Amino acid sequence: MDRVFSIKNDLAENRLFLRRIYVALIFIGLMSAGLVVRLMYLQIVGHEHYAMLAKENSVKLTPVPPTRGIIYDRNGKVLAENTPSYSLELIPEQIRDMEDTLRRLQELFDLPDEKVEQFHKQRKREKRFNSVVLLPSLTDEELAKFAVSMPFFPGVEIKTRQVRHYPYYELASHVVGYVGRINETELKELPMPEYQGTNHIGKLGIERTYETQLHGKAGYAEIETNVQGRSLNTLNEVKPVPGANLYLTLDIDLQKTAYDALDFYNGAVVAIDVKTGGVLVFVSRPGFDPNPFVVGIPSEDYKALNESENQPLYNRALRGLYPPGSTIKPFIALAGLEYDKIRAPQGLYCPGYYTLPGVDHRYRDWRKGGHGTVDMIRAITESCDVYFYRLAQMLGIQKMHDFLQQFGFGEKTGIDLYGELAGLLPSPAWKQAKKKQRWYEGETLITGIGQGYHQVTPLQLARATATLANHGQIVTPFLVNKIVTAQGVQKSPEKPAEIIPLKAQNLDPIVAGMINVVHSASGTAKRIGYGIPYQIAGKTGTAQVFGIKQGAKYNESEIDFKLRDNALFVAFAPADDPKIAVAVVVEHGGHGGSVAAPIAGKVIKQYLQNLHEN
């Protein structure tokens, strides 16, 4: 029979047990030491840092966007305001099926897909418990439609917000501009603490130039939150500083007179206060309604505006480039006197054309039979081209360039609007640099009558006219007259006056000729001078849109409207004590005296009548 033997080593088992206890004690000791060290770090070394993090977990600083400032004209009429509007907004965390909800809202409101795409982009920037705008401005019909269906749309609500509104629509669109949704590029460049909670920013015109002043300063609220970041209670609030109110130099009633006077023509009208440079009228026709841009203009509507032949989005007053035509002649005449190249009484013969020595090409006068012998005053009055061909040859292109440059031609005026163009004042150096060609004497002749390469903006032309009316004192055009904040009124800073050193006696024949343009029987704008108790000094201009072959006849009634000459007119009044300077450009308007001059006449009469009554 087998026997079972049990061998037991008590000593070995005791040693193994003790070793395990020692290891466990060491492990527990190390872990306890680590916890003590970590606790000391949290309580002593990192106390300040973690205390702040803990506070931030429980208290959030939430920006409170300011109210945007109002824009007024010179008489206190509102050009841009904030109006209450009802918006349709969705709270993502309260909506179980977002796609189904959006699909049903699309059917209810007949929403385009781009509205939904815009919603999704905005939704990505917000937390799930924040409301996101789907429709920023609901009509009364849409409000009623949703009121009936509201029970079937949990998580969708109506909220009241302030929306920018422009009560004069296209009339001041190129001056006031508009605000629009902040895009991705702007989002990266803007100071986020100031713009968090703000959805719109100035995109054009005064709204863009004075964005900082109009936007104001954001406030903030200390909001107690839970661990998910949801608001529980407002602990403290610092109110935002509203945006400043802006008062422009613009007269909206005068603006309407000029806009309406252009009638069906495209063009621009700019009127300037001669003494200060304040812009009274700044018209670019056609304009556009800026209000759809605020809430998000549909792509098809924007495409229609952008592709329109009339280019309503194009700011002609600020960026339109046109040959000045005969409106440049008073400046060329003054250059001739200042450089002692001619005397005002000196007569030059006009047979109806002019030729350079040894050249067969005839540079034609607008009057086929010519003007006969004319002095400077008559040459300005009747706009004799041959007189100015000859005077341009006497001066030479460099002297003409240097003199015209003093009046601001070829340079930006410095107006407080973005996007101004400088025009083009040609010279031999410019042509060599840009075209790698030499300057020809024939180009000097046509520059003397405002044709060729010379291009001006209507704003630039108005400023030069105001400088002439000021006897050489240069004004800088501006639109914002004063900025009103809670702290007080800030006037636009006066810029130091620059003066062109002109001889007083040389200005007399120039002004006399311009007065005759309006008030003499042979003046090219004589129709606007009847029945007024003061004198207007003006100059008509007609600028070719395309070249006419040698010997060909220009017949306005037989050519396409788009190929007809541009009509221009510049003026200041009263001639003996100028208060207003005006420049008018009418695209394809033909002769400046018959189309452009009456527009300027209406503006001048209304402005001076208002001054007299006030």
C-alpha positions as CSV (number, residue, x, y, z in Angstrom):
1,M,0.0,0.0,0.0
2,D,1.4,3.5,-1.0
3,R,2.0,6.0,1.6
4,V,1.6,9.8,1.1
5,F,4.3,12.0,2.6
6,S,3.7,15.8,3.2
7,I,6.9,17.9,3.4
8,K,6.3,21.3,5.1
9,N,9.0,24.0,5.3
10,D,7.6,26.6,7.7
11,L,10.7,28.7,7.7
12,A,10.7,29.2,3.9
13,E,7.0,30.1,3.9
14,N,7.5,32.7,6.6
15,R,10.4,34.3,4.6
16,L,8.3,34.5,1.4
17,F,5.4,36.0,3.3
18,L,7.6,38.7,4.9
19,R,9.2,39.6,1.6
20,R,5.7,40.1,0.1
21,I,4.7,42.3,3.0
22,Y,7.9,44.4,2.6
23,V,7.3,44.9,-1.1
24,A,3.7,45.9,-0.5
25,L,4.7,48.4,2.3
26,I,7.4,49.9,0.0
27,F,4.8,50.3,-2.8
28,I,2.2,51.8,-0.4
29,G,4.9,54.2,1.0
30,L,6.0,55.3,-2.5
31,M,2.4,55.9,-3.6
32,S,1.6,57.8,-0.4
33,A,4.7,60.0,-0.8
34,G,3.7,60.7,-4.4
35,L,0.3,61.8,-3.3
36,V,1.7,63.9,-0.6
37,V,4.2,65.6,-3.0
38,R,1.4,66.2,-5.6
39,L,-0.9,67.6,-2.9
40,M,1.8,69.9,-1.7
41,Y,2.4,71.1,-5.3
42,L,-1.3,71.7,-5.9
43,Q,-1.8,73.5,-2.6
44,I,1.4,75.5,-2.5
45,V,3.4,75.7,-5.7
46,G,0.5,75.6,-8.3
47,H,-2.2,77.2,-6.1
48,E,-2.5,80.4,-8.0
49,H,-2.5,78.8,-11.4
50,Y,-5.1,76.2,-10.6
51,A,-7.2,78.5,-8.6
52,M,-7.6,80.7,-11.7
53,L,-8.5,77.7,-13.8
54,A,-11.1,76.6,-11.3
55,K,-12.6,80.1,-11.4
56,E,-12.6,80.2,-15.2
57,N,-14.5,76.9,-15.1
58,S,-17.2,78.4,-13.0
59,V,-17.1,82.1,-14.2
60,K,-16.9,83.0,-17.9
61,L,-16.4,86.5,-19.3
62,T,-19.0,86.9,-22.1
63,P,-18.6,89.9,-24.4
64,V,-21.7,92.2,-24.8
65,P,-21.7,93.8,-28.3
66,P,-22.3,97.5,-28.5
67,T,-25.0,99.3,-30.4
68,R,-23.7,100.6,-33.7
69,G,-23.7,104.4,-34.2
70,I,-26.2,106.3,-36.3
71,I,-25.1,108.2,-39.5
72,Y,-26.8,111.6,-40.2
73,D,-26.6,114.1,-43.0
74,R,-25.6,117.7,-42.3
75,N,-29.2,118.6,-41.4
76,G,-29.7,115.7,-39.0
77,K,-31.6,113.3,-41.4
78,V,-30.9,109.7,-40.7
79,L,-28.9,107.9,-43.4
80,A,-28.1,104.7,-41.5
81,E,-30.0,103.4,-38.5
82,N,-30.6,100.3,-36.3
83,T,-34.1,98.9,-36.5
84,P,-35.6,96.0,-34.5
85,S,-36.0,92.9,-36.6
86,Y,-37.4,89.4,-35.9
87,S,-35.0,86.5,-36.6
88,L,-35.5,82.8,-36.8
89,E,-32.9,81.0,-34.7
90,L,-32.2,77.4,-33.9
91,I,-30.7,75.9,-30.6
92,P,-28.8,72.8,-31.8
93,E,-28.9,70.9,-28.4
94,Q,-32.7,71.1,-28.3
95,I,-33.1,69.6,-31.7
96,R,-33.0,65.8,-32.1
97,D,-32.9,65.7,-35.8
98,M,-31.3,68.8,-37.3
99,E,-31.4,67.7,-40.9
100,D,-35.1,66.9,-40.7
101,T,-35.8,70.3,-39.0
102,L,-33.9,72.2,-41.6
103,R,-35.6,70.3,-44.4
104,R,-39.1,71.2,-43.0
105,L,-38.1,74.8,-42.5
106,Q,-36.9,75.0,-46.1
107,E,-40.2,73.8,-47.3
108,L,-42.1,76.2,-44.9
109,F,-40.1,79.3,-45.9
110,D,-39.0,78.2,-49.4
111,L,-35.4,78.7,-48.4
112,P,-32.5,78.3,-50.9
113,D,-29.7,75.8,-50.1
114,E,-27.2,78.7,-49.6
115,K,-29.1,79.9,-46.6
116,V,-28.8,76.4,-45.0
117,E,-25.1,76.3,-45.9
118,Q,-24.6,79.7,-44.3
119,F,-26.4,78.4,-41.2
120,H,-24.0,75.4,-41.0
121,K,-21.0,77.6,-41.2
122,Q,-22.2,79.8,-38.4
123,R,-23.2,76.7,-36.4
124,K,-19.7,75.4,-36.3
125,R,-18.5,78.6,-34.6
126,E,-21.0,78.4,-31.8
127,K,-21.6,76.0,-28.8
128,R,-24.6,73.6,-29.0
129,F,-26.6,75.5,-26.5
130,N,-26.2,78.9,-28.3
131,S,-28.8,79.9,-30.8
132,V,-27.8,80.2,-34.4
133,V,-29.5,82.5,-36.9
134,L,-31.1,80.9,-39.9
135,L,-33.3,83.8,-41.1
136,P,-32.1,87.2,-39.9
137,S,-35.1,89.3,-40.9
138,L,-38.6,87.8,-41.0
139,T,-41.5,89.5,-42.8
140,D,-44.9,89.8,-41.2
141,E,-46.2,87.0,-43.4
142,E,-43.3,84.7,-42.4
143,L,-43.9,85.5,-38.7
144,A,-47.5,84.5,-39.0
145,K,-46.6,81.4,-41.0
146,F,-44.2,80.2,-38.3
147,A,-46.5,81.1,-35.4
148,V,-49.0,78.5,-36.6
149,S,-46.2,75.8,-37.0
150,M,-44.2,76.6,-33.9
151,P,-45.3,73.6,-31.8
152,F,-43.9,71.3,-34.5
153,F,-40.4,72.9,-34.3
154,P,-38.9,72.3,-30.8
155,G,-35.6,74.2,-30.5
156,V,-36.6,76.8,-33.1
157,E,-37.5,80.3,-31.8
158,I,-38.1,83.9,-32.8
159,K,-35.8,86.5,-31.4
160,T,-35.6,90.3,-31.7
161,R,-32.3,91.8,-32.9
162,Q,-31.1,95.2,-34.1
163,V,-30.6,95.2,-37.9
164,R,-28.9,98.0,-39.9
165,H,-31.3,99.9,-42.2
166,Y,-30.6,102.5,-44.9
167,P,-33.8,104.6,-45.4
168,Y,-32.5,106.3,-48.6
169,Y,-31.8,103.1,-50.4
170,E,-29.8,103.7,-53.6
171,L,-29.6,107.4,-53.1
172,A,-26.6,107.3,-50.7
173,S,-25.4,103.8,-51.3
174,H,-21.9,104.8,-52.6
175,V,-21.4,107.3,-49.8
176,V,-22.8,105.6,-46.7
177,G,-22.0,102.1,-47.9
178,Y,-23.3,99.1,-45.9
179,V,-22.5,96.5,-43.3
180,G,-22.4,92.8,-44.0
181,R,-21.6,89.5,-42.3
182,I,-18.1,89.1,-41.1
183,N,-16.3,86.6,-43.4
184,E,-13.5,84.2,-42.6
185,T,-10.7,86.5,-43.7
186,E,-12.0,89.4,-41.5
187,L,-12.6,87.0,-38.6
188,K,-8.8,86.3,-38.5
189,E,-7.9,90.0,-38.6
190,L,-10.4,91.5,-36.2
191,P,-9.7,91.9,-32.5
192,M,-11.9,89.0,-31.2
193,P,-12.7,90.4,-27.7
194,E,-14.3,93.4,-29.4
195,Y,-16.1,91.5,-32.2
196,Q,-17.2,88.3,-30.4
197,G,-21.0,88.4,-30.5
198,T,-20.9,90.9,-33.4
199,N,-22.0,89.4,-36.8
200,H,-21.6,92.4,-39.0
201,I,-18.8,94.8,-40.1
202,G,-18.7,97.9,-42.4
203,K,-17.9,96.7,-45.9
204,L,-18.2,99.9,-48.0
205,G,-18.3,103.7,-47.8
206,I,-18.5,105.5,-44.5
207,E,-19.5,102.3,-42.8
208,R,-16.1,100.9,-43.6
209,T,-13.9,103.9,-43.2
210,Y,-15.3,104.7,-39.7
211,E,-15.9,101.1,-38.6
212,T,-13.9,101.6,-35.4
213,Q,-15.9,104.7,-34.3
214,L,-19.3,103.3,-35.4
215,H,-18.8,99.9,-33.8
216,G,-18.0,101.2,-30.3
217,K,-16.4,99.3,-27.4
218,A,-17.7,95.9,-26.3
219,G,-18.7,95.4,-22.7
220,Y,-18.7,92.1,-20.9
221,A,-20.7,90.0,-18.4
222,E,-19.4,87.6,-15.7
223,I,-21.5,84.6,-16.2
224,E,-21.6,81.7,-13.7
225,T,-21.6,78.4,-15.6
226,N,-21.8,74.7,-14.9
227,V,-19.2,72.1,-16.0
228,Q,-20.7,72.0,-19.5
229,G,-20.3,75.7,-19.8
230,R,-24.0,76.5,-19.7
231,S,-25.0,79.9,-18.2
232,L,-26.5,79.8,-14.7
233,N,-26.3,83.3,-13.4
234,T,-25.0,86.8,-14.2
235,L,-22.6,87.9,-11.4
236,N,-21.4,91.2,-12.8
237,E,-21.8,93.3,-16.0
238,V,-19.8,96.1,-17.6
239,K,-22.0,97.8,-20.1
240,P,-20.7,98.3,-23.7
241,V,-19.9,101.8,-25.0
242,P,-22.2,102.5,-27.9
243,G,-20.7,103.4,-31.3
244,A,-20.3,107.1,-32.1
245,N,-22.9,108.9,-34.2
246,L,-21.5,110.5,-37.3
247,Y,-22.8,113.7,-38.9
248,L,-21.8,114.1,-42.5
249,T,-21.3,117.2,-44.6
250,L,-23.6,115.6,-47.2
251,D,-27.0,117.3,-47.9
252,I,-29.4,114.4,-48.7
253,D,-32.0,116.7,-50.3
254,L,-29.3,118.2,-52.5
255,Q,-28.1,114.7,-53.2
256,K,-31.6,113.7,-54.4
257,T,-31.8,116.7,-56.7
258,A,-28.5,115.7,-58.4
259,Y,-29.5,112.0,-58.6
260,D,-32.9,112.8,-60.1
261,A,-31.4,115.3,-62.5
262,L,-29.2,112.6,-64.1
263,D,-32.5,111.0,-65.1
264,F,-31.8,107.9,-67.2
265,Y,-28.1,108.7,-67.7
266,N,-25.3,107.0,-65.9
267,G,-22.8,109.4,-64.4
268,A,-21.6,111.3,-61.3
269,V,-22.1,114.6,-59.6
270,V,-19.8,115.9,-56.9
271,A,-20.4,119.3,-55.1
272,I,-17.9,120.7,-52.6
273,D,-18.1,123.6,-50.1
274,V,-15.4,125.8,-51.5
275,K,-14.2,127.2,-48.2
276,T,-14.0,124.0,-46.1
277,G,-13.8,121.1,-48.6
278,G,-16.9,119.5,-47.1
279,V,-18.7,117.3,-49.7
280,L,-22.2,118.4,-50.2
281,V,-23.2,116.0,-53.0
282,F,-21.6,112.7,-53.9
283,V,-23.7,111.0,-56.5
284,S,-22.9,107.9,-58.5
285,R,-25.8,106.8,-60.7
286,P,-27.0,104.1,-60.9
287,G,-26.8,103.2,-57.2
288,F,-28.0,100.1,-55.5
289,D,-30.2,99.2,-52.5
290,P,-27.7,98.4,-49.7
291,N,-30.3,96.7,-47.4
292,P,-30.2,93.2,-48.9
293,F,-26.4,93.1,-48.2
294,V,-27.1,93.4,-44.5
295,V,-29.1,90.3,-44.1
296,G,-27.3,88.4,-46.9
297,I,-28.1,89.1,-50.5
298,P,-29.1,86.0,-52.6
299,S,-26.4,85.0,-55.0
300,E,-28.6,85.4,-58.1
301,D,-29.4,89.0,-57.1
302,Y,-25.7,89.8,-56.5
303,K,-24.8,88.2,-59.8
304,A,-27.4,90.4,-61.5
305,L,-26.0,93.5,-59.9
306,N,-22.4,92.5,-60.7
307,E,-23.1,91.7,-64.4
308,S,-25.4,94.6,-65.1
309,E,-24.3,96.7,-68.1
310,N,-25.0,99.8,-66.0
311,Q,-22.6,98.7,-63.2
312,P,-24.6,99.9,-60.2
313,L,-21.9,98.7,-57.8
314,Y,-19.3,100.9,-59.5
315,N,-18.6,104.1,-57.6
316,R,-18.2,106.5,-60.5
317,A,-17.7,109.6,-58.4
318,L,-14.7,108.0,-56.6
319,R,-13.3,105.6,-59.1
320,G,-14.7,106.6,-62.5
321,L,-11.9,107.6,-64.9
322,Y,-12.8,110.0,-67.7
323,P,-11.0,112.3,-70.1
324,P,-11.7,115.8,-68.7
325,G,-12.4,117.3,-72.2
326,S,-12.7,121.0,-72.4
327,T,-13.2,121.4,-68.6
328,I,-9.4,121.4,-68.5
329,K,-9.1,124.5,-70.7
330,P,-9.3,127.2,-67.9
331,F,-6.4,125.5,-66.2
332,I,-4.4,125.4,-69.4
333,A,-5.1,129.0,-70.0
334,L,-4.0,129.9,-66.5
335,A,-0.8,127.9,-67.1
336,G,-0.1,130.0,-70.2
337,L,-0.4,133.2,-68.2
338,E,1.6,131.9,-65.2
339,Y,4.5,130.8,-67.4
340,D,4.3,134.0,-69.5
341,K,3.7,132.1,-72.7
342,I,0.7,134.2,-73.7
343,R,-1.2,137.4,-72.7
344,A,-5.0,137.3,-72.2
345,P,-5.7,140.0,-74.9
346,Q,-3.5,138.3,-77.4
347,G,-5.5,137.0,-80.4
348,L,-4.9,133.6,-82.1
349,Y,-6.5,132.7,-85.4
350,C,-8.8,129.7,-85.6
351,P,-9.7,128.5,-89.2
352,G,-11.4,125.4,-87.8
353,Y,-8.3,123.1,-87.6
354,Y,-4.6,123.2,-86.6
355,T,-1.6,121.4,-88.2
356,L,1.9,120.9,-86.9
357,P,4.7,122.1,-89.1
358,G,5.6,119.5,-91.8
359,V,2.6,117.3,-90.8
360,D,-0.6,116.9,-92.9
361,H,-2.8,115.7,-90.1
362,R,-5.4,118.2,-89.1
363,Y,-6.4,118.6,-85.5
364,R,-10.0,119.8,-85.8
365,D,-12.0,122.3,-83.9
366,W,-15.5,121.5,-82.8
367,R,-16.8,124.3,-85.0
368,K,-16.2,123.3,-88.6
369,G,-15.7,126.9,-89.9
370,G,-13.6,128.0,-87.0
371,H,-13.9,130.9,-84.6
372,G,-11.7,133.4,-86.4
373,T,-9.4,135.4,-84.2
374,V,-10.0,134.9,-80.5
375,D,-8.5,136.1,-77.3
376,M,-8.3,134.1,-74.1
377,I,-11.7,135.1,-72.7
378,R,-13.5,134.3,-75.9
379,A,-11.5,131.1,-76.3
380,I,-12.8,129.9,-72.9
381,T,-16.3,131.2,-73.6
382,E,-16.7,129.5,-76.9
383,S,-14.4,126.6,-76.1
384,C,-12.1,127.1,-79.1
385,D,-10.0,124.0,-79.6
386,V,-7.5,125.5,-82.0
387,Y,-6.6,128.2,-79.5
388,F,-5.7,125.6,-76.9
389,Y,-3.9,123.4,-79.5
390,R,-1.6,126.3,-80.1
391,L,-1.3,127.2,-76.4
392,A,-0.5,123.6,-75.5
393,Q,2.3,123.7,-78.1
394,M,3.6,126.9,-76.6
395,L,3.7,125.4,-73.1
396,G,4.9,121.9,-73.9
397,I,3.8,118.7,-72.1
398,Q,6.2,119.0,-69.2
399,K,5.0,122.5,-68.1
400,M,1.4,121.5,-68.6
401,H,2.0,118.4,-66.4
402,D,3.8,120.3,-63.7
403,F,1.1,123.0,-63.5
404,L,-1.9,120.7,-63.5
405,Q,-0.3,118.5,-60.9
406,Q,-0.4,121.5,-58.4
407,F,-4.2,121.4,-58.7
408,G,-4.3,117.7,-57.7
409,F,-4.6,116.1,-61.2
410,G,-3.0,112.7,-61.2
411,E,-3.3,112.3,-57.4
412,K,-5.8,111.1,-54.9
413,T,-7.7,113.9,-53.1
414,G,-7.4,112.3,-49.7
415,I,-11.2,112.0,-49.1
416,D,-12.3,109.8,-46.1
417,L,-13.4,106.9,-48.3
418,Y,-11.6,103.7,-49.2
419,G,-10.9,102.9,-52.9
420,E,-10.2,106.3,-54.4
421,L,-8.3,106.2,-57.7
422,A,-5.7,108.8,-58.6
423,G,-6.6,109.2,-62.3
424,L,-3.8,109.8,-64.8
425,L,-1.8,112.9,-65.6
426,P,0.4,112.0,-68.6
427,S,4.0,113.1,-69.2
428,P,6.9,111.9,-71.3
429,A,8.4,110.1,-68.3
430,W,5.1,108.3,-67.6
431,K,4.8,107.1,-71.2
432,Q,8.4,105.9,-71.4
433,A,8.0,104.0,-68.1
434,K,4.6,102.5,-68.9
435,K,4.6,102.1,-72.6
436,K,8.3,102.2,-73.5
437,Q,7.5,104.8,-76.1
438,R,8.6,108.4,-76.7
439,W,6.2,111.3,-76.4
440,Y,4.8,112.9,-79.6
441,E,4.0,116.5,-80.2
442,G,0.5,115.6,-81.4
443,E,-0.1,114.1,-78.0
444,T,0.7,117.4,-76.4
445,L,-1.9,119.1,-78.5
446,I,-4.8,116.8,-77.6
447,T,-3.7,116.9,-73.9
448,G,-4.3,120.7,-74.1
449,I,-8.0,120.1,-74.8
450,G,-8.5,117.3,-72.2
451,Q,-8.2,114.3,-74.6
452,G,-5.5,111.6,-75.0
453,Y,-4.2,109.8,-72.0
454,H,-5.4,112.3,-69.4
455,Q,-8.0,110.8,-67.0
456,V,-9.7,112.4,-64.0
457,T,-12.3,111.3,-61.4
458,P,-15.4,113.5,-60.9
459,L,-14.2,114.0,-57.3
460,Q,-10.8,115.1,-58.5
461,L,-12.4,117.5,-61.0
462,A,-14.6,119.1,-58.3
463,R,-11.6,119.6,-56.0
464,A,-9.6,121.3,-58.8
465,T,-12.5,123.6,-59.5
466,A,-12.8,124.5,-55.9
467,T,-9.1,125.3,-55.8
468,L,-9.5,127.5,-58.8
469,A,-12.5,129.3,-57.1
470,N,-10.3,129.7,-54.0
471,H,-7.6,131.5,-56.0
472,G,-5.2,128.7,-55.5
473,Q,-6.0,127.6,-51.9
474,I,-6.2,123.8,-52.0
475,V,-9.0,122.1,-50.0
476,T,-9.1,118.4,-49.0
477,P,-12.6,116.9,-49.6
478,F,-14.1,115.2,-46.5
479,L,-17.5,113.7,-45.6
480,V,-17.6,113.3,-41.8
481,N,-18.0,116.7,-40.1
482,K,-18.3,115.6,-36.5
483,I,-18.2,112.5,-34.4
484,V,-20.5,112.5,-31.4
485,T,-19.9,110.2,-28.5
486,A,-21.0,110.0,-24.8
487,Q,-17.8,111.9,-24.0
488,G,-18.5,114.8,-26.3
489,V,-18.2,116.1,-29.9
490,Q,-15.1,115.6,-32.0
491,K,-14.8,117.8,-35.0
492,S,-12.9,116.7,-38.1
493,P,-9.4,118.0,-37.8
494,E,-8.5,120.9,-40.1
495,K,-5.7,120.1,-42.5
496,P,-3.1,122.9,-43.1
497,A,-4.0,124.8,-46.2
498,E,-1.7,124.6,-49.2
499,I,-1.7,127.4,-51.6
500,I,-0.6,127.5,-55.2
501,P,1.3,130.8,-55.7
502,L,-0.9,132.3,-58.5
503,K,-0.8,135.9,-59.7
504,A,-4.1,137.5,-58.9
505,Q,-4.2,139.4,-62.2
506,N,-3.9,136.1,-64.1
507,L,-7.1,134.7,-62.5
508,D,-9.3,137.6,-63.7
509,P,-9.5,136.6,-67.4
510,I,-10.0,133.0,-66.5
511,V,-13.0,133.7,-64.3
512,A,-14.3,136.2,-66.8
513,G,-14.3,133.6,-69.5
514,M,-16.0,131.1,-67.3
515,I,-18.7,133.6,-66.4
516,N,-19.3,134.2,-70.1
517,V,-19.7,130.5,-70.6
518,V,-22.9,130.7,-68.6
519,H,-24.1,134.3,-69.0
520,S,-23.1,135.5,-72.5
521,A,-25.0,134.9,-75.7
522,S,-22.1,132.9,-77.2
523,G,-21.5,130.8,-74.0
524,T,-21.7,127.1,-74.3
525,A,-23.8,126.8,-71.2
526,K,-25.9,129.9,-71.6
527,R,-29.2,128.2,-70.9
528,I,-28.6,127.8,-67.1
529,G,-27.7,131.4,-66.5
530,Y,-31.2,133.0,-67.1
531,G,-33.2,134.4,-64.2
532,I,-30.7,134.1,-61.3
533,P,-29.5,137.0,-59.1
534,Y,-25.8,135.9,-59.1
535,Q,-23.2,134.8,-61.6
536,I,-22.0,131.2,-62.1
537,A,-18.5,130.6,-63.5
538,G,-18.5,127.4,-65.5
539,K,-16.9,125.4,-68.2
540,T,-18.5,122.7,-70.5
541,G,-16.7,119.7,-71.7
542,T,-17.3,117.0,-74.3
543,A,-15.0,114.0,-74.2
544,Q,-14.8,111.4,-77.0
545,V,-15.4,107.8,-76.2
546,F,-13.9,106.5,-79.4
547,G,-11.6,108.1,-82.0
548,I,-12.9,109.6,-85.3
549,K,-11.0,109.0,-88.5
550,Q,-9.4,112.0,-90.3
551,G,-12.1,113.7,-92.4
552,A,-15.0,111.7,-90.9
553,K,-18.0,113.4,-89.5
554,Y,-19.4,112.8,-86.0
555,N,-23.2,112.5,-86.1
556,E,-24.6,111.7,-82.7
557,S,-28.0,110.6,-84.0
558,E,-26.5,107.9,-86.2
559,I,-24.1,106.2,-83.7
560,D,-24.8,103.8,-81.0
561,F,-25.7,105.3,-77.6
562,K,-22.7,103.6,-75.9
563,L,-20.4,105.3,-78.4
564,R,-21.6,108.9,-77.9
565,D,-19.4,111.4,-76.2
566,N,-19.4,112.0,-72.5
567,A,-20.8,115.3,-71.3
568,L,-19.0,117.2,-68.6
569,F,-19.4,120.5,-66.7
570,V,-17.6,122.2,-63.9
571,A,-18.7,125.4,-62.1
572,F,-18.5,127.5,-59.0
573,A,-20.8,130.1,-57.6
574,P,-21.4,132.9,-56.8
575,A,-18.5,133.9,-59.1
576,D,-17.5,136.9,-56.9
577,D,-17.7,135.0,-53.6
578,P,-17.6,131.3,-54.3
579,K,-19.4,129.0,-51.9
580,I,-20.0,125.8,-53.9
581,A,-18.0,124.0,-56.6
582,V,-19.6,121.3,-58.8
583,A,-18.4,118.7,-61.2
584,V,-20.8,116.7,-63.4
585,V,-20.0,113.8,-65.7
586,V,-22.8,112.3,-67.8
587,E,-21.8,109.2,-69.7
588,H,-22.8,109.3,-73.4
589,G,-24.6,112.6,-72.7
590,G,-23.2,114.3,-75.8
591,H,-22.6,118.0,-75.3
592,G,-21.8,119.3,-71.8
593,G,-23.8,122.5,-72.2
594,S,-27.1,120.8,-73.0
595,V,-27.0,117.8,-70.5
596,A,-24.4,118.3,-67.8
597,A,-24.7,122.0,-67.2
598,P,-28.4,122.0,-66.3
599,I,-27.7,119.4,-63.6
600,A,-25.0,121.6,-62.0
601,G,-27.4,124.5,-62.4
602,K,-30.1,122.8,-60.3
603,V,-27.6,121.9,-57.6
604,I,-26.2,125.4,-57.4
605,K,-29.5,127.1,-57.3
606,Q,-30.9,124.9,-54.6
607,Y,-27.9,125.2,-52.4
608,L,-27.6,129.0,-52.6
609,Q,-31.3,129.4,-52.1
610,N,-31.1,127.3,-48.9
611,L,-28.1,129.4,-47.7
612,H,-30.1,132.6,-48.3
613,E,-33.2,131.2,-46.5
614,N,-31.1,130.0,-43.5
